[in-house]
């Protein structure tokens, strides 16, 4: 940090600043969802919840787009639509298409 100028330091994104972060987005097919809750238990960001025996994203959304919920869902009811990204100072590299994690 000592090598950064003052201008560069104030542009480093904070993890709690919603202006600097774009969270991931997943959608649920309610017709396919059986309400088993496996995705809720598996989510490392604790972003999912069961409401009326169906999975939903909590508000505020803090999805880190890991795709664990998509991979673990036995009903194929979850689809990842948007990656987690930082804006501002950091350059995100290596983002390709959204894919399932390796099993």
Secondary structure as the mmCIF struct_conf table of DSSP 4:
data_model
#
loop_
_struct_conf.conf_type_id
_struct_conf.id
_struct_conf.beg_label_comp_id
_struct_conf.beg_label_asym_id
_struct_conf.beg_label_seq_id
_struct_conf.end_label_comp_id
_struct_conf.end_label_asym_id
_struct_conf.end_label_seq_id
TURN_TY1_P TURN_TY1_P1 UNK A 2 UNK A 3
BEND BEND1 UNK A 4 UNK A 4
HELX_RH_AL_P HELX_RH_AL_P1 UNK A 6 UNK A 10
TURN_TY1_P TURN_TY1_P2 UNK A 11 UNK A 11
BEND BEND2 UNK A 12 UNK A 12
HELX_LH_PP_P HELX_LH_PP_P1 UNK A 13 UNK A 14
TURN_TY1_P TURN_TY1_P3 UNK A 15 UNK A 16
TURN_TY1_P TURN_TY1_P4 UNK A 18 UNK A 20
STRN STRN1 UNK A 21 UNK A 22
STRN STRN2 UNK A 25 UNK A 28
TURN_TY1_P TURN_TY1_P5 UNK A 30 UNK A 32
HELX_RH_AL_P HELX_RH_AL_P2 UNK A 38 UNK A 42
TURN_TY1_P TURN_TY1_P6 UNK A 44 UNK A 45
STRN STRN3 UNK A 48 UNK A 51
TURN_TY1_P TURN_TY1_P7 UNK A 52 UNK A 53
STRN STRN4 UNK A 54 UNK A 57
BEND BEND3 UNK A 59 UNK A 60
HELX_RH_AL_P HELX_RH_AL_P3 UNK A 68 UNK A 72
TURN_TY1_P TURN_TY1_P8 UNK A 74 UNK A 75
STRN STRN5 UNK A 78 UNK A 82
STRN STRN6 UNK A 85 UNK A 86
TURN_TY1_P TURN_TY1_P9 UNK A 88 UNK A 89
HELX_LH_PP_P HELX_LH_PP_P2 UNK A 90 UNK A 92
BEND BEND4 UNK A 94 UNK A 94
BEND BEND5 UNK A 97 UNK A 97
HELX_LH_PP_P HELX_LH_PP_P3 UNK A 100 UNK A 102
#
